[in-house]
Amino acid sequence: MVNRRVDIALGKLTAWQEEMAELRNIALETGLTEDLKWGQPCYTFDNANVFLIHSFKNYCAVLFMKGSVMKDPKGLLIQQTENVQAGRQMRFESMKEITKLRPTIKKYMKEAIAVEEAGIKPVVKKASEFVVPDEIVKLLKKHPGVAAAFKKLTPGRQRAYVLHFTGAKQAATREARVAKAAPSILKGKGLND
């Protein structure tokens, strides 16, 4: 069933409009419930997110929420970054590519639905299993009380900070990120609180 909020969101796109519309048409054929989540068309089964369609500067994609446990006979599923645990993307750079792969896209969507219906859960690391790199520990210690306050944060908050800090390529940027986050860490707040 078509969701009016998705119509509005797709109407505002300045790039990938045709490609996103076609991916939406394929998604609607699955019979899943269409919603708008994180500003993107999202397709759900029994209120569980199965996949969403989103666009980036150089491509648009279908993001399968449990892609890590899906069969991928054609090797089309991509792990966005090393920190993404369960989700996998199928990326497209043109309408021609989507048209050519239409039957395959539909098969992958059906596979994602089957995974959800079967209740299969991806194996993911717990937030507490992530290790804080030595470099980050040293940077935290440069600010009075921050290292101790960091240890008191929940594992999930620690992980978010570590991913944010280590996401910077240059040491100077990592150091600046730690310095900027120090007041929030001292207050016991998470990265996005």
C-alpha positions in Angstrom: 0.0 0.0 0.0 1.3 3.4 -1.0 2.2 5.7 1.9 1.6 9.4 1.2 4.6 10.5 3.4 6.8 8.5 1.1 5.3 10.3 -1.9 6.2 13.6 -0.4 9.7 12.5 0.6 10.5 11.2 -2.9 9.1 14.3 -4.5 11.7 16.4 -2.7 14.6 14.4 -4.1 17.0 16.4 -6.3 19.0 13.3 -7.4 18.1 9.6 -8.0 14.4 10.4 -8.2 13.7 8.0 -11.1 15.8 5.3 -9.7 14.2 5.6 -6.2 10.7 5.5 -7.7 11.5 2.3 -9.6 13.0 0.7 -6.5 9.9 1.7 -4.6 7.7 0.1 -7.3 9.6 -3.2 -6.9 9.3 -2.9 -3.1 5.6 -2.3 -3.2 5.2 -5.6 -5.2 6.4 -7.5 -2.1 3.2 -6.7 -0.1 5.1 -5.3 2.8 3.9 -2.2 4.7 5.5 1.0 3.4 6.5 3.6 5.9 8.9 6.6 6.1 11.7 6.1 8.7 14.8 8.1 9.0 13.4 10.1 6.1 13.6 7.1 3.8 11.0 4.6 2.4 11.1 1.6 4.7 9.3 -1.7 4.3 8.1 -3.7 7.3 6.7 -7.1 8.2 4.7 -7.3 11.5 6.3 -3.9 12.5 9.8 -5.2 11.9 12.0 -3.3 9.4 12.9 -5.6 6.6 14.6 -3.2 4.1 14.7 0.5 3.1 15.6 2.4 0.1 18.0 5.3 0.3 20.3 7.5 -1.8 23.7 8.9 -1.5 25.9 11.2 -3.7 27.1 8.5 -6.0 24.5 5.8 -5.8 21.1 4.7 -4.5 20.6 1.5 -2.6 18.3 -1.1 -1.0 19.5 -1.6 2.6 18.5 -5.1 3.9 18.4 -4.8 7.7 19.4 -8.5 8.2 21.5 -8.7 5.0 24.4 -10.4 6.8 22.3 -13.6 7.2 20.7 -13.5 3.7 21.8 -15.8 0.9 23.9 -13.7 -1.6 24.6 -16.0 -4.6 25.5 -13.1 -6.9 27.7 -11.3 -4.4 25.7 -8.1 -4.6 25.4 -7.3 -0.9 27.8 -4.7 0.4 28.7 -4.0 4.0 28.7 -0.2 4.2 31.5 0.1 6.7 33.4 -2.3 9.0 31.3 -1.2 11.9 28.0 -2.1 10.3 27.1 -5.5 11.7 23.8 -6.8 10.2 22.7 -4.5 7.4 23.9 -4.9 3.8 23.3 -2.7 0.8 22.5 -3.5 -2.8 23.8 -0.5 -4.7 22.8 1.0 -8.0 24.5 3.7 -10.1 21.9 4.0 -12.9 18.3 3.3 -14.0 19.7 0.9 -16.6 21.3 -1.2 -13.8 18.1 -1.3 -11.8 16.1 -2.4 -14.9 18.6 -5.1 -15.7 18.6 -6.4 -12.1 14.9 -6.1 -11.5 14.2 -9.8 -11.1 17.3 -10.2 -8.9 16.3 -7.2 -6.7 12.8 -8.8 -6.3 14.4 -12.2 -5.3 16.6 -10.5 -2.7 13.6 -8.7 -1.3 11.8 -12.0 -1.0 14.8 -13.5 0.7 14.8 -10.7 3.2 11.1 -11.3 3.9 11.8 -15.0 4.4 14.6 -14.2 6.9 12.2 -12.0 8.9 9.3 -14.5 8.8 11.7 -17.3 10.0 12.8 -15.1 12.9 16.4 -15.4 12.0 18.6 -13.1 14.0 22.1 -11.9 12.9 24.9 -12.5 15.3 26.1 -9.1 16.4 28.8 -8.0 18.9 27.5 -6.6 22.1 28.5 -3.0 22.7 30.5 -4.2 25.7 32.7 -6.4 23.4 34.2 -3.4 21.6 37.7 -2.5 22.6 38.7 1.1 23.1 41.9 1.7 21.1 45.0 2.7 23.1 45.2 6.0 21.1 41.7 7.0 22.2 42.5 6.0 25.9 45.5 8.3 25.7 43.5 11.2 24.2 40.8 10.8 26.9 43.5 10.9 29.6 44.7 14.3 28.3 41.5 15.9 29.7 41.2 15.8 33.5 38.5 13.4 34.6 37.4 12.4 31.1 38.9 8.9 31.1 37.2 8.0 34.4 33.9 9.6 33.2 34.2 7.6 29.9 34.4 4.3 31.8 31.2 5.1 33.7 29.2 5.5 30.4 27.1 2.6 29.2 28.8 0.3 26.7 26.6 1.6 23.9 27.6 5.2 24.6 31.2 4.2 24.8 31.0 2.4 21.4 29.3 5.4 19.8 32.1 7.7 20.9 34.8 5.3 19.9 33.3 4.9 16.4 33.0 8.7 16.1 36.6 9.3 17.3 38.2 6.6 15.2 36.1 7.6 12.1 38.5 10.5 11.6 41.4 9.7 9.3 43.8 12.2 10.8 45.2 12.1 14.3 44.6 15.9 14.7 40.9 15.4 13.9 40.6 12.5 16.3 42.2 14.7 19.0 39.8 17.6 18.2 36.8 15.2 18.4 37.8 14.0 21.8 38.3 17.6 23.0 34.9 18.6 21.7 33.2 15.6 23.3 34.9 15.9 26.7 32.3 18.2 28.3 29.5 15.8 27.3 31.4 12.8 28.6 32.0 14.5 31.9 28.2 15.1 32.2 27.6 11.3 31.5 25.9 12.1 28.1 26.1 10.1 25.0 27.3 11.3 21.6 23.8 12.2 20.5 22.2 13.2 23.8 
